[in-house]
């Protein structure tokens, strides 16, 4: 009887072990790891710093040319000051935009996109209110151009 219970337990343990992500070898202190393993361990999934990229033309931009960037920065800082979010939440949500939006949007456009998303996610504004405000701004800008 004891043997049957042990066999069932061993079978169950093997099945449970198959559910865990993958076998890892525990590292004893002091850690002795190769440079390759160190690079893998320190790489964060969404961290793009130091990753290879295509060459880009550097743009010299006057501060006055893009007032929307400063407005976005100030708005986002005010959201942080009011407790709506913090910089870690913003960074995390930026990373979760996906490669197309992350790399396709300018820096402060990502901030604005994430700010809108967090305001909707937290129920501070609705998607209808956000859409109405976007339409209002588009109409105002269209009038300015005319």
Secondary structure, DSSP 4 states (H G I P E B T S, - for coil): -HHHHHHHHHHHHHHHHHHSS---PPPPSSP---HHHHHHHH--TT--TT------PPPP--GGGGHHHHHHHHHHHHHHHTTS--HHHHHHHHHTT-HHHHHHS-HHHHHHHHHHHHHHHTTSS-HHHHHHHHHHHHHHHHHHH-
